[in-house]
Amino acid sequence: MVDEETDEERRIVASSFCDPYILLIKDDHTSMVLKLDRKGELDEVEGSNAFKSSEWVSGCMHQQIEAQHPLIYLLNAKGTMNVRHYLA
């Protein structure tokens, strides 16, 4: 994948899927969330920059039954787990 801000080629080292969202952790330890639209195209979710201040090594998404948006769990390089309504 190409980083749109730097034009550098980045590898995806971890991902998690929670319909219609996809969480990606890249080899530079940044994260991004994409949303699949009805046309089958992936668009970056606004607010996806909220977690760029840390170096993430892993992450996953979980949809609660009554919640509109999924929870996102991110583990940083220091071993700290962050849990948030990423898209709310």
N, C-alpha and C positions, 0 to 999 in steps of 0.2 A: 504494500500500500504506500502511496506517496503522501507525505505530510504537506498539506496545502499551504501552511505558513512558511515552511523552510524549503520546500521542493526536494527534500531528502527522502530516499527510499527507506521505509520502516517495515520491519517484520512484526507480525502479530504473534505474541508469545502466550497469550491466554485469552479466552473468550467465554461468554456466557450468554445464553439466549432465554428471553422471557417475552413471548409473543406480545406485541410486535417489535420488541426492543432487542438490541444486541449490544453487549458490553465488550469492548476490546481493550486489552492491555498490550501496549507496543513495547518493542525492545529498548526504547529510551525511557521506559517506566512511566509513561503518561497513559491516561485512560481517555476513552471517548465512548459515547453512547450514540448509537444509530437507531433510527426507527424506519421500519419497512412500511411504505405507503401502499395504497390499493393498486398502484401501477407496477409494484414490485421493485421500486427504486428505494435505495437507502439514503436517508438524509440525516446529518448530524443534528442531535437534539440541542436546542438552546439551553444554556445552563450546564452544558457538558464540560465547561472549563472550570467548574466549581472544585474539582478535585485535582487540578494540575499543580498544586503547590507541594505535593509529596511525590515520592518515588514509589509507585505501586508495583508489587510483585505478583499479586493474584487478586481475583475478584469474582463475584457472582451476583446474580439477580434472583429475587424471589417475589412472586406475586401473592399478596395476601388476598384472601377471599373477598373482603369488602372494600379494599383499597382501589382507587382509580389507577395509581401508578405503582410500579414495583419498588421494593426496597433494594438498595444496592449495598453490598458488603465489599469493602476494599481493604486489603492487607498491605501495609507499607513496608519498606525495607527495614524499619526498626522493630517490626513485629506488632505494630498497633493496628487493631481492627477498627474501621470506621463503618458505621451503619447509618444510612440516611434514606429519606425519600428523595432520591436523586433528582427526579423530574417534577416534583411538586412545587 
